[in-house]
Amino acid sequence: MKSTLETLSPTRVRLDVKVPYAELGEYVDAAYKKVGASVTIPGFRKGKVPNAMIDQRVGRQAVIDEAINFAIQDFYVAAARENDVLVVGRPTVDAIDFVDNEKLDFSVEVNVRPDVTLPDFSKIEISVDNVEVSDKDIDEQIDELRARFGTLNTVERAAANGDFVTIDLTARIDGAEVDGGKANEISYEVGSNKMIDNLDEALVGMSAGDTKTFTSQLVGQKDGESGEIDIVLKAVKERELPTLDDSFAKLASEFDTVAELRSDFTERLSRVKKMEQGAQARDLLVEKLLADLDIPVPDDIVLEEVNDHLEGEGRMEDAEHRAEVDGQVRASIKSDFLFDSIVKAEEVQVNEIELTEYLIRMSQRYGMGPEQFAQELQKAGQISQVVAEVTRTKALASVLARISVVDKSGNKVELEALRPQEAPDAPVVE
């Protein structure tokens, strides 16, 4: 097989492929077997029909057409690999020239990832926020710890933000109670905004024994439509926090004094904010690269994704929403092209240890065991996406280690800790 590449645009190429007949033999043989297994000819068992008889009864051209359909896909993939082409989307077969017992020539047009000229990362400087742990930050952490050891006391006054209330709720639409829309004896923190829109505003000022009706959007309603919710407030409770002293420090932690407890929170928050600096540097670098680099995107790929999205929402004729989705799709594809270019330039590969560590972290986030999580990914056909995500993360960490990162005060920030540790003894995941 021989192939040549013609660049039609930054995101589209044409592959001209020439295949000698000798390389088509296995495809022709397979086509004869497939056709022979599907025809019934008196005197011959299925699958045992001679090729000459198939040519006579079915026609050799039918066999050749079957062989070409399979061969083109394989030789197209081989040609793309030979020319180092990273294809995007489905190819279009432009022309086929077959001469029996001599050759198969065909041409394919396909979208490709564009060549992206990456900058010299060592010359890029990114400015991130300072690591600052204030007394307020420490106080908030300590108050959260005190809240875990707090007690709730019933009070005879109107509810305010921060109070805990016991309530009954009944949801109605057009006066009729919603199926499953009744709940009793709910304990809820006023101001937490963790249940129903407008509930917090309705509760503020209510006292035990009060009832009230407010409107809010309920599950299953269309945007802009509201249902009515009846509240019966049964009790108002105020949280009493324990006194902040050395006795509390001993009770709530491994430390003997409040000073030691505050020092530990300071150290912990400093580590968190340093990690936030790394995440901020990563996001700002990607933002800068997307803004600075010319990364073309195939219009037909964008149109296909936009139409699929709008069709799913039933909003094909919504021009304003179409423009919004178009921008989102272009930005997403552009980001993918950027990350893939970095992976290629950095020659990054992922090994099994790195993939396993990622699966363990993600499985914990979803409350699943690593093996179960991996099985679910396998069922959903998402293993390749996971490998791509881990590879991109590793490649981005590699270039982050080369850029200059400073905080707002001009201090150099070291991000080497973000770079994944190499595990050379583990096999590489393709």
HUJOBEL-V680978 format. One record per run of one state. SS is the DSSP state (H for helix, E for strand, - for the rest). FROM is the first residue (numbers start at 1). TO is the last residue. Records with the same first field share a line. If there is no record, write none. Layout:
BEGIN
SS->FROM-TO, FROM-TO
END
This chain:
BEGIN
-->1-1, 10-11, 39-50, 58-59, 83-86, 100-102, 113-120, 124-124, 129-134, 149-150, 155-163, 174-175, 190-198, 204-210, 217-226, 241-245, 253-257, 293-298, 314-318, 347-349, 366-369, 380-382, 401-403, 408-411, 413-415, 419-427, 430-430
E->2-9, 12-20, 87-99, 103-112, 125-128, 151-154, 164-173, 176-189, 211-216, 227-240, 350-351, 404-407, 412-412, 428-429
H->21-38, 51-57, 60-82, 121-123, 135-148, 199-203, 246-252, 258-292, 299-313, 319-346, 352-365, 370-379, 383-400, 416-418
END
